[in-house]
């Protein structure tokens, strides 16, 4: 990368978007595919040094996930999301303006 490319990269906010993971979906053919896929997503985020991972849709297949589903999810998040990398952005908003119609 050239210097200008690196400078531009510093000012780029990288977001990884994944949807409908359905952790814990049980299938005789697919087995643990949902857990493998989730780990691949988290690994991809770390390798590409994304700033934000947005998980839309259903993260878990059931509204009351199994212990295995919760454990595997938390384990992957700890492994790939936690660390000492500084958070280089701040979300600022004026709640009086953004939520002026709330009671």
C-alpha positions as CSV (number, residue, x, y, z in Angstrom):
1,X,0.0,0.0,0.0
2,X,1.1,3.5,-0.7
3,X,1.2,6.1,2.1
4,X,-2.1,7.7,0.8
5,X,-3.7,4.3,0.8
6,X,-2.7,3.6,4.4
7,X,-3.9,7.0,5.4
8,X,-7.2,6.5,3.8
9,X,-7.5,3.1,5.5
10,X,-7.0,4.7,8.9
11,X,-10.1,6.8,8.2
12,X,-12.2,3.9,6.9
13,X,-14.8,2.3,9.2
14,X,-15.0,-1.4,8.4
15,X,-18.3,-3.2,9.1
16,X,-18.9,-6.9,8.6
17,X,-22.6,-7.8,8.2
18,X,-23.9,-11.3,8.7
19,X,-27.5,-12.4,9.0
20,X,-29.6,-15.3,10.1
21,X,-26.9,-17.5,11.6
22,X,-29.4,-19.7,13.5
23,X,-26.9,-21.1,16.0
24,X,-28.2,-24.4,17.4
25,X,-30.2,-25.5,14.3
26,X,-30.2,-29.3,14.5
27,X,-30.0,-31.2,11.2
28,X,-28.9,-34.8,10.6
29,X,-27.0,-33.8,7.5
30,X,-25.5,-30.5,8.4
31,X,-24.6,-31.3,12.0
32,X,-22.6,-28.4,13.6
33,X,-22.5,-26.3,10.5
34,X,-24.0,-23.3,12.2
35,X,-21.2,-23.2,14.8
36,X,-18.5,-23.7,12.1
37,X,-20.0,-20.9,10.0
38,X,-20.2,-18.5,13.0
39,X,-16.6,-19.2,13.9
40,X,-15.6,-18.6,10.2
41,X,-17.5,-15.2,10.3
42,X,-15.7,-14.2,13.5
43,X,-12.4,-15.3,12.1
44,X,-13.0,-13.4,8.9
45,X,-13.8,-10.2,10.9
46,X,-10.6,-10.5,12.9
47,X,-8.4,-11.3,9.9
48,X,-9.8,-8.2,8.1
49,X,-9.5,-6.1,11.2
50,X,-13.1,-4.9,11.0
51,X,-14.3,-2.2,13.4
52,X,-17.8,-3.5,13.9
53,X,-19.7,-6.8,13.4
54,X,-23.4,-6.4,12.8
55,X,-25.3,-9.6,13.3
56,X,-28.8,-9.1,11.9
57,X,-31.7,-11.5,11.8
58,X,-31.7,-14.5,14.1
59,X,-28.4,-15.3,15.8
60,X,-29.9,-18.3,17.6
61,X,-32.4,-20.8,16.0
62,X,-34.5,-21.0,19.2
63,X,-35.8,-18.2,21.3
64,X,-34.4,-20.1,24.3
65,X,-31.0,-21.3,23.0
66,X,-29.5,-24.5,24.4
67,X,-26.5,-24.3,26.7
68,X,-24.3,-25.6,23.9
69,X,-25.5,-22.9,21.5
70,X,-24.9,-20.2,24.1
71,X,-21.5,-21.6,25.1
72,X,-20.3,-21.9,21.5
73,X,-21.4,-18.4,20.7
74,X,-19.8,-16.8,23.8
75,X,-16.6,-18.8,23.2
76,X,-16.3,-17.6,19.6
77,X,-17.0,-14.0,20.6
78,X,-14.4,-14.2,23.4
79,X,-11.8,-15.7,21.1
80,X,-12.3,-13.3,18.2
81,X,-13.8,-10.1,19.6
82,X,-12.2,-9.6,23.0
83,X,-8.7,-8.2,23.3
84,X,-6.7,-5.1,23.9
85,X,-7.3,-3.5,20.5
86,X,-8.4,0.1,21.2
87,X,-11.8,1.3,20.1
88,X,-11.1,4.2,17.8
89,X,-14.7,5.5,17.2
90,X,-17.3,7.1,19.4
91,X,-21.0,7.3,18.8
92,X,-22.4,10.7,19.6
93,X,-26.1,11.6,19.7
94,X,-28.4,14.0,21.4
95,X,-31.2,11.9,22.9
96,X,-33.5,14.9,23.2
97,X,-33.3,15.3,19.4
98,X,-33.2,11.7,18.3
99,X,-35.9,10.5,20.7
100,X,-38.0,13.7,21.0
101,X,-41.3,11.8,20.4
102,X,-40.6,9.3,23.2
103,X,-42.5,9.6,26.5
